[in-house]
Amino acid sequence: MFRSTTPARRVGRAECKNYTSYHDTLCEDFNSRCGYCDDSNRFRIRSFTIDHFIPQNPSGFKHTIAPNYYYNLVYACRYCNSAKTNKWPTNDPMQPNDGRIGFIDPAEEEYTTLFTRDGEGKIIPANPQNSLAAHIIDELKLWKPIHQRMWKLERIKNLSDRVKNAISSVGDETLKRDLMDVHYPILVALDELYDSIFVENE
């Protein structure tokens, strides 16, 4: 699966004067994950920000959507936010896409089903013939290795935590040593992957 949960903006959210005031609310709405790539903010929360789904200053047209309009805001990592910038190919705020190019609001179920991941965690179209999925992957640069590495990092960290909890709950010393032997290469892989992400990309 591309992601396990589709984010949902809450109904009747009070209006804030500045869109940045929605940061914590959007973090909760989007399950502490980037709406576009599904990267978790667990390891780099300071790299997460707010994107305007319909850009504030799109190229080619103007609109009257207020910058603080909550239902146009997306919790996003800096990679996806920077890649999306002011792109809006349809030049029509009422038309996110034409079926071939454009975007889909990541808070919609359709966005969840648009993508899948290969065995290494790379984001790919769920349907190889879907040109819109390919367009979004290209425009948001979802093919970047950082997203694949973040997916792997989260899963290795979850595995490490499970083994660590098992070690602490086992009373048999022989079994505990066996689990520690299993845990060591997991920790090595975790450190190596962590370094490959944050040394190269931060």
PyMOL commands that place a pseudoatom at each C-alpha (Angstrom):
pseudoatom trace, name=CA, resn=MET, resi=1, chain=A, elem=C, hetatm=0, pos=[0.000, 0.000, 0.000]
pseudoatom trace, name=CA, resn=PHE, resi=2, chain=A, elem=C, hetatm=0, pos=[1.020, 3.597, -0.599]
pseudoatom trace, name=CA, resn=ARG, resi=3, chain=A, elem=C, hetatm=0, pos=[-0.385, 4.657, 2.775]
pseudoatom trace, name=CA, resn=SER, resi=4, chain=A, elem=C, hetatm=0, pos=[-2.565, 3.010, 5.404]
pseudoatom trace, name=CA, resn=THR, resi=5, chain=A, elem=C, hetatm=0, pos=[-4.802, 5.978, 6.236]
pseudoatom trace, name=CA, resn=THR, resi=6, chain=A, elem=C, hetatm=0, pos=[-6.315, 8.764, 4.170]
pseudoatom trace, name=CA, resn=PRO, resi=7, chain=A, elem=C, hetatm=0, pos=[-5.976, 12.088, 6.005]
pseudoatom trace, name=CA, resn=ALA, resi=8, chain=A, elem=C, hetatm=0, pos=[-9.111, 14.093, 6.725]
pseudoatom trace, name=CA, resn=ARG, resi=9, chain=A, elem=C, hetatm=0, pos=[-9.477, 17.779, 7.476]
pseudoatom trace, name=CA, resn=ARG, resi=10, chain=A, elem=C, hetatm=0, pos=[-11.921, 18.361, 10.314]
pseudoatom trace, name=CA, resn=VAL, resi=11, chain=A, elem=C, hetatm=0, pos=[-15.359, 19.879, 9.739]
pseudoatom trace, name=CA, resn=GLY, resi=12, chain=A, elem=C, hetatm=0, pos=[-16.163, 23.350, 11.040]
pseudoatom trace, name=CA, resn=ARG, resi=13, chain=A, elem=C, hetatm=0, pos=[-12.619, 24.341, 11.918]
pseudoatom trace, name=CA, resn=ALA, resi=14, chain=A, elem=C, hetatm=0, pos=[-12.466, 27.880, 13.331]
pseudoatom trace, name=CA, resn=GLU, resi=15, chain=A, elem=C, hetatm=0, pos=[-10.777, 30.379, 11.034]
pseudoatom trace, name=CA, resn=CYS, resi=16, chain=A, elem=C, hetatm=0, pos=[-7.265, 31.499, 11.951]
pseudoatom trace, name=CA, resn=LYS, resi=17, chain=A, elem=C, hetatm=0, pos=[-5.908, 34.864, 10.850]
pseudoatom trace, name=CA, resn=ASN, resi=18, chain=A, elem=C, hetatm=0, pos=[-2.653, 33.340, 9.600]
pseudoatom trace, name=CA, resn=TYR, resi=19, chain=A, elem=C, hetatm=0, pos=[-2.464, 29.981, 7.835]
pseudoatom trace, name=CA, resn=THR, resi=20, chain=A, elem=C, hetatm=0, pos=[0.632, 29.003, 9.842]
pseudoatom trace, name=CA, resn=SER, resi=21, chain=A, elem=C, hetatm=0, pos=[-1.597, 28.845, 12.928]
pseudoatom trace, name=CA, resn=TYR, resi=22, chain=A, elem=C, hetatm=0, pos=[-3.099, 25.668, 11.483]
pseudoatom trace, name=CA, resn=HIS, resi=23, chain=A, elem=C, hetatm=0, pos=[0.224, 23.824, 11.680]
pseudoatom trace, name=CA, resn=ASP, resi=24, chain=A, elem=C, hetatm=0, pos=[-0.579, 21.618, 14.680]
pseudoatom trace, name=CA, resn=THR, resi=25, chain=A, elem=C, hetatm=0, pos=[-4.146, 20.998, 13.489]
pseudoatom trace, name=CA, resn=LEU, resi=26, chain=A, elem=C, hetatm=0, pos=[-2.960, 19.923, 10.048]
pseudoatom trace, name=CA, resn=CYS, resi=27, chain=A, elem=C, hetatm=0, pos=[-0.267, 17.731, 11.587]
pseudoatom trace, name=CA, resn=GLU, resi=28, chain=A, elem=C, hetatm=0, pos=[-3.037, 15.835, 13.393]
pseudoatom trace, name=CA, resn=ASP, resi=29, chain=A, elem=C, hetatm=0, pos=[-5.343, 15.799, 10.353]
pseudoatom trace, name=CA, resn=PHE, resi=30, chain=A, elem=C, hetatm=0, pos=[-2.594, 14.337, 8.179]
pseudoatom trace, name=CA, resn=ASN, resi=31, chain=A, elem=C, hetatm=0, pos=[-1.499, 11.795, 10.814]
pseudoatom trace, name=CA, resn=SER, resi=32, chain=A, elem=C, hetatm=0, pos=[1.902, 13.479, 11.249]
pseudoatom trace, name=CA, resn=ARG, resi=33, chain=A, elem=C, hetatm=0, pos=[2.710, 12.627, 7.632]
pseudoatom trace, name=CA, resn=CYS, resi=34, chain=A, elem=C, hetatm=0, pos=[3.273, 14.525, 4.424]
pseudoatom trace, name=CA, resn=GLY, resi=35, chain=A, elem=C, hetatm=0, pos=[0.010, 14.575, 2.501]
pseudoatom trace, name=CA, resn=TYR, resi=36, chain=A, elem=C, hetatm=0, pos=[1.824, 14.039, -0.787]
pseudoatom trace, name=CA, resn=CYS, resi=37, chain=A, elem=C, hetatm=0, pos=[4.528, 11.402, -0.159]
pseudoatom trace, name=CA, resn=ASP, resi=38, chain=A, elem=C, hetatm=0, pos=[3.340, 9.966, 3.193]
pseudoatom trace, name=CA, resn=ASP, resi=39, chain=A, elem=C, hetatm=0, pos=[6.763, 10.455, 4.813]
pseudoatom trace, name=CA, resn=SER, resi=40, chain=A, elem=C, hetatm=0, pos=[6.450, 10.514, 8.606]
pseudoatom trace, name=CA, resn=ASN, resi=41, chain=A, elem=C, hetatm=0, pos=[7.651, 13.570, 10.535]
pseudoatom trace, name=CA, resn=ARG, resi=42, chain=A, elem=C, hetatm=0, pos=[9.004, 11.212, 13.190]
pseudoatom trace, name=CA, resn=PHE, resi=43, chain=A, elem=C, hetatm=0, pos=[12.624, 11.769, 12.212]
pseudoatom trace, name=CA, resn=ARG, resi=44, chain=A, elem=C, hetatm=0, pos=[12.622, 15.325, 10.809]
pseudoatom trace, name=CA, resn=ILE, resi=45, chain=A, elem=C, hetatm=0, pos=[9.619, 17.232, 12.165]
pseudoatom trace, name=CA, resn=ARG, resi=46, chain=A, elem=C, hetatm=0, pos=[11.294, 20.603, 11.563]
pseudoatom trace, name=CA, resn=SER, resi=47, chain=A, elem=C, hetatm=0, pos=[11.319, 19.872, 7.834]
pseudoatom trace, name=CA, resn=PHE, resi=48, chain=A, elem=C, hetatm=0, pos=[7.521, 19.856, 7.673]
pseudoatom trace, name=CA, resn=THR, resi=49, chain=A, elem=C, hetatm=0, pos=[5.486, 22.871, 6.690]
pseudoatom trace, name=CA, resn=ILE, resi=50, chain=A, elem=C, hetatm=0, pos=[2.152, 23.905, 5.154]
pseudoatom trace, name=CA, resn=ASP, resi=51, chain=A, elem=C, hetatm=0, pos=[1.441, 23.804, 1.434]
pseudoatom trace, name=CA, resn=HIS, resi=52, chain=A, elem=C, hetatm=0, pos=[-1.398, 25.577, -0.350]
pseudoatom trace, name=CA, resn=PHE, resi=53, chain=A, elem=C, hetatm=0, pos=[-3.017, 22.925, -2.541]
pseudoatom trace, name=CA, resn=ILE, resi=54, chain=A, elem=C, hetatm=0, pos=[-4.219, 25.607, -4.953]
pseudoatom trace, name=CA, resn=PRO, resi=55, chain=A, elem=C, hetatm=0, pos=[-1.089, 27.787, -4.933]
pseudoatom trace, name=CA, resn=GLN, resi=56, chain=A, elem=C, hetatm=0, pos=[-1.221, 31.287, -3.494]
pseudoatom trace, name=CA, resn=ASN, resi=57, chain=A, elem=C, hetatm=0, pos=[0.479, 32.692, -6.567]
pseudoatom trace, name=CA, resn=PRO, resi=58, chain=A, elem=C, hetatm=0, pos=[-0.075, 30.237, -9.411]
pseudoatom trace, name=CA, resn=SER, resi=59, chain=A, elem=C, hetatm=0, pos=[1.567, 30.770, -12.757]
pseudoatom trace, name=CA, resn=GLY, resi=60, chain=A, elem=C, hetatm=0, pos=[-0.865, 31.846, -15.464]
pseudoatom trace, name=CA, resn=PHE, resi=61, chain=A, elem=C, hetatm=0, pos=[-3.986, 32.902, -13.527]
pseudoatom trace, name=CA, resn=LYS, resi=62, chain=A, elem=C, hetatm=0, pos=[-5.316, 34.574, -10.376]
pseudoatom trace, name=CA, resn=HIS, resi=63, chain=A, elem=C, hetatm=0, pos=[-7.888, 33.493, -7.813]
pseudoatom trace, name=CA, resn=THR, resi=64, chain=A, elem=C, hetatm=0, pos=[-9.580, 34.831, -4.680]
pseudoatom trace, name=CA, resn=ILE, resi=65, chain=A, elem=C, hetatm=0, pos=[-8.925, 31.910, -2.309]
pseudoatom trace, name=CA, resn=ALA, resi=66, chain=A, elem=C, hetatm=0, pos=[-7.670, 33.345, 0.971]
pseudoatom trace, name=CA, resn=PRO, resi=67, chain=A, elem=C, hetatm=0, pos=[-4.216, 32.198, 2.130]
pseudoatom trace, name=CA, resn=ASN, resi=68, chain=A, elem=C, hetatm=0, pos=[-5.735, 31.114, 5.454]
pseudoatom trace, name=CA, resn=TYR, resi=69, chain=A, elem=C, hetatm=0, pos=[-8.535, 29.001, 3.910]
pseudoatom trace, name=CA, resn=TYR, resi=70, chain=A, elem=C, hetatm=0, pos=[-8.117, 25.837, 5.963]
pseudoatom trace, name=CA, resn=TYR, resi=71, chain=A, elem=C, hetatm=0, pos=[-9.593, 23.436, 3.401]
pseudoatom trace, name=CA, resn=ASN, resi=72, chain=A, elem=C, hetatm=0, pos=[-6.908, 24.394, 0.875]
pseudoatom trace, name=CA, resn=LEU, resi=73, chain=A, elem=C, hetatm=0, pos=[-4.013, 23.591, 3.200]
pseudoatom trace, name=CA, resn=VAL, resi=74, chain=A, elem=C, hetatm=0, pos=[-1.851, 20.459, 3.197]
pseudoatom trace, name=CA, resn=TYR, resi=75, chain=A, elem=C, hetatm=0, pos=[0.663, 19.277, 5.790]
pseudoatom trace, name=CA, resn=ALA, resi=76, chain=A, elem=C, hetatm=0, pos=[3.739, 18.652, 3.653]
pseudoatom trace, name=CA, resn=CYS, resi=77, chain=A, elem=C, hetatm=0, pos=[7.433, 17.879, 3.868]
pseudoatom trace, name=CA, resn=ARG, resi=78, chain=A, elem=C, hetatm=0, pos=[9.794, 20.437, 2.418]
pseudoatom trace, name=CA, resn=TYR, resi=79, chain=A, elem=C, hetatm=0, pos=[10.690, 18.156, -0.501]
pseudoatom trace, name=CA, resn=CYS, resi=80, chain=A, elem=C, hetatm=0, pos=[7.113, 17.951, -1.775]
pseudoatom trace, name=CA, resn=ASN, resi=81, chain=A, elem=C, hetatm=0, pos=[6.324, 21.573, -0.925]
pseudoatom trace, name=CA, resn=SER, resi=82, chain=A, elem=C, hetatm=0, pos=[9.372, 22.763, -2.864]
pseudoatom trace, name=CA, resn=ALA, resi=83, chain=A, elem=C, hetatm=0, pos=[8.594, 20.492, -5.817]
pseudoatom trace, name=CA, resn=LYS, resi=84, chain=A, elem=C, hetatm=0, pos=[4.976, 21.615, -6.085]
pseudoatom trace, name=CA, resn=THR, resi=85, chain=A, elem=C, hetatm=0, pos=[5.661, 25.371, -5.705]
pseudoatom trace, name=CA, resn=ASN, resi=86, chain=A, elem=C, hetatm=0, pos=[3.163, 27.350, -7.849]
pseudoatom trace, name=CA, resn=LYS, resi=87, chain=A, elem=C, hetatm=0, pos=[2.243, 24.560, -10.249]
pseudoatom trace, name=CA, resn=TRP, resi=88, chain=A, elem=C, hetatm=0, pos=[-1.401, 24.289, -11.311]
pseudoatom trace, name=CA, resn=PRO, resi=89, chain=A, elem=C, hetatm=0, pos=[-1.490, 23.027, -14.910]
pseudoatom trace, name=CA, resn=THR, resi=90, chain=A, elem=C, hetatm=0, pos=[-5.229, 23.486, -15.546]
pseudoatom trace, name=CA, resn=ASN, resi=91, chain=A, elem=C, hetatm=0, pos=[-5.124, 27.240, -14.811]
pseudoatom trace, name=CA, resn=ASP, resi=92, chain=A, elem=C, hetatm=0, pos=[-8.569, 26.782, -13.247]
pseudoatom trace, name=CA, resn=PRO, resi=93, chain=A, elem=C, hetatm=0, pos=[-8.876, 26.682, -9.422]
pseudoatom trace, name=CA, resn=MET, resi=94, chain=A, elem=C, hetatm=0, pos=[-12.111, 24.691, -9.763]
pseudoatom trace, name=CA, resn=GLN, resi=95, chain=A, elem=C, hetatm=0, pos=[-10.388, 21.978, -11.821]
pseudoatom trace, name=CA, resn=PRO, resi=96, chain=A, elem=C, hetatm=0, pos=[-7.449, 20.310, -10.044]
pseudoatom trace, name=CA, resn=ASN, resi=97, chain=A, elem=C, hetatm=0, pos=[-6.787, 18.040, -13.028]
pseudoatom trace, name=CA, resn=ASP, resi=98, chain=A, elem=C, hetatm=0, pos=[-8.118, 17.088, -16.453]
pseudoatom trace, name=CA, resn=GLY, resi=99, chain=A, elem=C, hetatm=0, pos=[-7.557, 13.366, -16.013]
pseudoatom trace, name=CA, resn=ARG, resi=100, chain=A, elem=C, hetatm=0, pos=[-4.080, 13.485, -17.527]
pseudoatom trace, name=CA, resn=ILE, resi=101, chain=A, elem=C, hetatm=0, pos=[-2.268, 16.379, -15.826]
pseudoatom trace, name=CA, resn=GLY, resi=102, chain=A, elem=C, hetatm=0, pos=[-2.811, 18.303, -12.619]
pseudoatom trace, name=CA, resn=PHE, resi=103, chain=A, elem=C, hetatm=0, pos=[-3.227, 17.231, -9.019]
pseudoatom trace, name=CA, resn=ILE, resi=104, chain=A, elem=C, hetatm=0, pos=[-5.595, 15.514, -6.589]
pseudoatom trace, name=CA, resn=ASP, resi=105, chain=A, elem=C, hetatm=0, pos=[-6.200, 16.796, -3.075]
pseudoatom trace, name=CA, resn=PRO, resi=106, chain=A, elem=C, hetatm=0, pos=[-4.204, 14.402, -0.855]
pseudoatom trace, name=CA, resn=ALA, resi=107, chain=A, elem=C, hetatm=0, pos=[-7.051, 14.440, 1.678]
pseudoatom trace, name=CA, resn=GLU, resi=108, chain=A, elem=C, hetatm=0, pos=[-9.198, 12.518, -0.815]
pseudoatom trace, name=CA, resn=GLU, resi=109, chain=A, elem=C, hetatm=0, pos=[-9.409, 8.728, -0.951]
pseudoatom trace, name=CA, resn=GLU, resi=110, chain=A, elem=C, hetatm=0, pos=[-8.656, 8.863, -4.682]
pseudoatom trace, name=CA, resn=TYR, resi=111, chain=A, elem=C, hetatm=0, pos=[-5.145, 10.074, -3.871]
pseudoatom trace, name=CA, resn=THR, resi=112, chain=A, elem=C, hetatm=0, pos=[-4.584, 7.052, -1.616]
pseudoatom trace, name=CA, resn=THR, resi=113, chain=A, elem=C, hetatm=0, pos=[-5.582, 4.600, -4.333]
pseudoatom trace, name=CA, resn=LEU, resi=114, chain=A, elem=C, hetatm=0, pos=[-3.661, 6.408, -7.086]
pseudoatom trace, name=CA, resn=PHE, resi=115, chain=A, elem=C, hetatm=0, pos=[-0.283, 5.041, -5.968]
pseudoatom trace, name=CA, resn=THR, resi=116, chain=A, elem=C, hetatm=0, pos=[1.350, 1.941, -4.586]
pseudoatom trace, name=CA, resn=ARG, resi=117, chain=A, elem=C, hetatm=0, pos=[4.929, 1.011, -3.667]
pseudoatom trace, name=CA, resn=ASP, resi=118, chain=A, elem=C, hetatm=0, pos=[7.282, -1.548, -5.118]
pseudoatom trace, name=CA, resn=GLY, resi=119, chain=A, elem=C, hetatm=0, pos=[9.147, -4.033, -2.918]
pseudoatom trace, name=CA, resn=GLU, resi=120, chain=A, elem=C, hetatm=0, pos=[11.790, -1.431, -2.082]
pseudoatom trace, name=CA, resn=GLY, resi=121, chain=A, elem=C, hetatm=0, pos=[9.270, 1.251, -1.104]
pseudoatom trace, name=CA, resn=LYS, resi=122, chain=A, elem=C, hetatm=0, pos=[9.470, 3.344, -4.270]
pseudoatom trace, name=CA, resn=ILE, resi=123, chain=A, elem=C, hetatm=0, pos=[6.226, 5.214, -5.033]
pseudoatom trace, name=CA, resn=ILE, resi=124, chain=A, elem=C, hetatm=0, pos=[4.761, 4.098, -8.358]
pseudoatom trace, name=CA, resn=PRO, resi=125, chain=A, elem=C, hetatm=0, pos=[1.347, 4.360, -10.089]
pseudoatom trace, name=CA, resn=ALA, resi=126, chain=A, elem=C, hetatm=0, pos=[-1.137, 1.730, -8.896]
pseudoatom trace, name=CA, resn=ASN, resi=127, chain=A, elem=C, hetatm=0, pos=[-2.152, 1.498, -12.536]
pseudoatom trace, name=CA, resn=PRO, resi=128, chain=A, elem=C, hetatm=0, pos=[0.845, 1.754, -14.891]
pseudoatom trace, name=CA, resn=GLN, resi=129, chain=A, elem=C, hetatm=0, pos=[-1.451, 3.196, -17.578]
pseudoatom trace, name=CA, resn=ASN, resi=130, chain=A, elem=C, hetatm=0, pos=[-2.639, 6.066, -15.373]
pseudoatom trace, name=CA, resn=SER, resi=131, chain=A, elem=C, hetatm=0, pos=[-1.070, 9.206, -16.858]
pseudoatom trace, name=CA, resn=LEU, resi=132, chain=A, elem=C, hetatm=0, pos=[-2.318, 11.423, -14.013]
pseudoatom trace, name=CA, resn=ALA, resi=133, chain=A, elem=C, hetatm=0, pos=[-0.537, 9.279, -11.414]
pseudoatom trace, name=CA, resn=ALA, resi=134, chain=A, elem=C, hetatm=0, pos=[2.659, 9.409, -13.488]
pseudoatom trace, name=CA, resn=HIS, resi=135, chain=A, elem=C, hetatm=0, pos=[2.268, 13.186, -13.862]
pseudoatom trace, name=CA, resn=ILE, resi=136, chain=A, elem=C, hetatm=0, pos=[1.902, 13.737, -10.105]
pseudoatom trace, name=CA, resn=ILE, resi=137, chain=A, elem=C, hetatm=0, pos=[4.887, 11.511, -9.344]
pseudoatom trace, name=CA, resn=ASP, resi=138, chain=A, elem=C, hetatm=0, pos=[6.962, 13.504, -11.811]
pseudoatom trace, name=CA, resn=GLU, resi=139, chain=A, elem=C, hetatm=0, pos=[5.763, 16.964, -10.734]
pseudoatom trace, name=CA, resn=LEU, resi=140, chain=A, elem=C, hetatm=0, pos=[6.127, 16.288, -6.993]
pseudoatom trace, name=CA, resn=LYS, resi=141, chain=A, elem=C, hetatm=0, pos=[9.348, 14.312, -7.561]
pseudoatom trace, name=CA, resn=LEU, resi=142, chain=A, elem=C, hetatm=0, pos=[7.949, 11.395, -5.594]
pseudoatom trace, name=CA, resn=TRP, resi=143, chain=A, elem=C, hetatm=0, pos=[10.551, 9.262, -7.359]
pseudoatom trace, name=CA, resn=LYS, resi=144, chain=A, elem=C, hetatm=0, pos=[13.298, 10.842, -5.256]
pseudoatom trace, name=CA, resn=PRO, resi=145, chain=A, elem=C, hetatm=0, pos=[15.266, 8.274, -3.199]
pseudoatom trace, name=CA, resn=ILE, resi=146, chain=A, elem=C, hetatm=0, pos=[14.599, 10.263, -0.005]
pseudoatom trace, name=CA, resn=HIS, resi=147, chain=A, elem=C, hetatm=0, pos=[10.988, 9.026, 0.060]
pseudoatom trace, name=CA, resn=GLN, resi=148, chain=A, elem=C, hetatm=0, pos=[12.039, 5.417, -0.438]
pseudoatom trace, name=CA, resn=ARG, resi=149, chain=A, elem=C, hetatm=0, pos=[14.673, 5.723, 2.276]
pseudoatom trace, name=CA, resn=MET, resi=150, chain=A, elem=C, hetatm=0, pos=[12.237, 7.335, 4.721]
pseudoatom trace, name=CA, resn=TRP, resi=151, chain=A, elem=C, hetatm=0, pos=[9.810, 4.459, 4.114]
pseudoatom trace, name=CA, resn=LYS, resi=152, chain=A, elem=C, hetatm=0, pos=[12.556, 1.941, 4.848]
pseudoatom trace, name=CA, resn=LEU, resi=153, chain=A, elem=C, hetatm=0, pos=[13.818, 3.873, 7.877]
pseudoatom trace, name=CA, resn=GLU, resi=154, chain=A, elem=C, hetatm=0, pos=[10.389, 3.897, 9.492]
pseudoatom trace, name=CA, resn=ARG, resi=155, chain=A, elem=C, hetatm=0, pos=[9.926, 0.170, 8.985]
pseudoatom trace, name=CA, resn=ILE, resi=156, chain=A, elem=C, hetatm=0, pos=[13.381, -0.752, 10.282]
pseudoatom trace, name=CA, resn=LYS, resi=157, chain=A, elem=C, hetatm=0, pos=[12.852, 1.492, 13.313]
pseudoatom trace, name=CA, resn=ASN, resi=158, chain=A, elem=C, hetatm=0, pos=[9.504, -0.190, 14.032]
pseudoatom trace, name=CA, resn=LEU, resi=159, chain=A, elem=C, hetatm=0, pos=[11.170, -3.608, 13.755]
pseudoatom trace, name=CA, resn=SER, resi=160, chain=A, elem=C, hetatm=0, pos=[13.973, -2.488, 16.067]
pseudoatom trace, name=CA, resn=ASP, resi=161, chain=A, elem=C, hetatm=0, pos=[11.464, -1.267, 18.649]
pseudoatom trace, name=CA, resn=ARG, resi=162, chain=A, elem=C, hetatm=0, pos=[9.589, -4.572, 18.573]
pseudoatom trace, name=CA, resn=VAL, resi=163, chain=A, elem=C, hetatm=0, pos=[12.772, -6.594, 19.085]
pseudoatom trace, name=CA, resn=LYS, resi=164, chain=A, elem=C, hetatm=0, pos=[13.898, -4.223, 21.864]
pseudoatom trace, name=CA, resn=ASN, resi=165, chain=A, elem=C, hetatm=0, pos=[10.568, -4.651, 23.648]
pseudoatom trace, name=CA, resn=ALA, resi=166, chain=A, elem=C, hetatm=0, pos=[10.823, -8.421, 23.273]
pseudoatom trace, name=CA, resn=ILE, resi=167, chain=A, elem=C, hetatm=0, pos=[14.312, -8.412, 24.798]
pseudoatom trace, name=CA, resn=SER, resi=168, chain=A, elem=C, hetatm=0, pos=[13.137, -6.427, 27.812]
pseudoatom trace, name=CA, resn=SER, resi=169, chain=A, elem=C, hetatm=0, pos=[10.213, -8.766, 28.439]
pseudoatom trace, name=CA, resn=VAL, resi=170, chain=A, elem=C, hetatm=0, pos=[12.091, -12.091, 28.152]
pseudoatom trace, name=CA, resn=GLY, resi=171, chain=A, elem=C, hetatm=0, pos=[13.319, -13.727, 31.341]
pseudoatom trace, name=CA, resn=ASP, resi=172, chain=A, elem=C, hetatm=0, pos=[15.250, -16.573, 29.749]
pseudoatom trace, name=CA, resn=GLU, resi=173, chain=A, elem=C, hetatm=0, pos=[18.869, -15.419, 29.408]
pseudoatom trace, name=CA, resn=THR, resi=174, chain=A, elem=C, hetatm=0, pos=[19.653, -17.695, 26.459]
pseudoatom trace, name=CA, resn=LEU, resi=175, chain=A, elem=C, hetatm=0, pos=[16.669, -16.402, 24.498]
pseudoatom trace, name=CA, resn=LYS, resi=176, chain=A, elem=C, hetatm=0, pos=[17.553, -12.850, 25.480]
pseudoatom trace, name=CA, resn=ARG, resi=177, chain=A, elem=C, hetatm=0, pos=[21.075, -13.261, 24.070]
pseudoatom trace, name=CA, resn=ASP, resi=178, chain=A, elem=C, hetatm=0, pos=[19.634, -14.727, 20.880]
pseudoatom trace, name=CA, resn=LEU, resi=179, chain=A, elem=C, hetatm=0, pos=[17.332, -11.739, 20.510]
pseudoatom trace, name=CA, resn=MET, resi=180, chain=A, elem=C, hetatm=0, pos=[20.243, -9.363, 21.127]
pseudoatom trace, name=CA, resn=ASP, resi=181, chain=A, elem=C, hetatm=0, pos=[22.163, -11.123, 18.353]
pseudoatom trace, name=CA, resn=VAL, resi=182, chain=A, elem=C, hetatm=0, pos=[19.164, -10.530, 16.061]
pseudoatom trace, name=CA, resn=HIS, resi=183, chain=A, elem=C, hetatm=0, pos=[18.869, -6.917, 17.187]
pseudoatom trace, name=CA, resn=TYR, resi=184, chain=A, elem=C, hetatm=0, pos=[22.471, -5.922, 16.479]
pseudoatom trace, name=CA, resn=PRO, resi=185, chain=A, elem=C, hetatm=0, pos=[22.351, -6.099, 12.633]
pseudoatom trace, name=CA, resn=ILE, resi=186, chain=A, elem=C, hetatm=0, pos=[19.014, -4.268, 12.735]
pseudoatom trace, name=CA, resn=LEU, resi=187, chain=A, elem=C, hetatm=0, pos=[20.656, -1.433, 14.668]
pseudoatom trace, name=CA, resn=VAL, resi=188, chain=A, elem=C, hetatm=0, pos=[23.565, -1.363, 12.204]
pseudoatom trace, name=CA, resn=ALA, resi=189, chain=A, elem=C, hetatm=0, pos=[21.151, -1.151, 9.254]
pseudoatom trace, name=CA, resn=LEU, resi=190, chain=A, elem=C, hetatm=0, pos=[19.203, 1.565, 11.043]
pseudoatom trace, name=CA, resn=ASP, resi=191, chain=A, elem=C, hetatm=0, pos=[22.314, 3.673, 11.651]
pseudoatom trace, name=CA, resn=GLU, resi=192, chain=A, elem=C, hetatm=0, pos=[23.528, 3.272, 8.067]
pseudoatom trace, name=CA, resn=LEU, resi=193, chain=A, elem=C, hetatm=0, pos=[20.181, 4.227, 6.589]
pseudoatom trace, name=CA, resn=TYR, resi=194, chain=A, elem=C, hetatm=0, pos=[19.805, 7.154, 8.984]
pseudoatom trace, name=CA, resn=ASP, resi=195, chain=A, elem=C, hetatm=0, pos=[23.206, 8.490, 7.947]
pseudoatom trace, name=CA, resn=SER, resi=196, chain=A, elem=C, hetatm=0, pos=[22.417, 8.056, 4.230]
pseudoatom trace, name=CA, resn=ILE, resi=197, chain=A, elem=C, hetatm=0, pos=[19.315, 10.194, 4.685]
pseudoatom trace, name=CA, resn=PHE, resi=198, chain=A, elem=C, hetatm=0, pos=[20.443, 12.977, 6.962]
pseudoatom trace, name=CA, resn=VAL, resi=199, chain=A, elem=C, hetatm=0, pos=[24.081, 13.318, 5.905]
pseudoatom trace, name=CA, resn=GLU, resi=200, chain=A, elem=C, hetatm=0, pos=[23.201, 13.448, 2.197]
pseudoatom trace, name=CA, resn=ASN, resi=201, chain=A, elem=C, hetatm=0, pos=[19.877, 15.290, 2.308]
pseudoatom trace, name=CA, resn=GLU, resi=202, chain=A, elem=C, hetatm=0, pos=[19.786, 17.668, 5.276]
for i in range(1, 202): cmd.bond("trace and resi %d" % i, "trace and resi %d" % (i + 1))
show_as sticks, trace
zoom trace
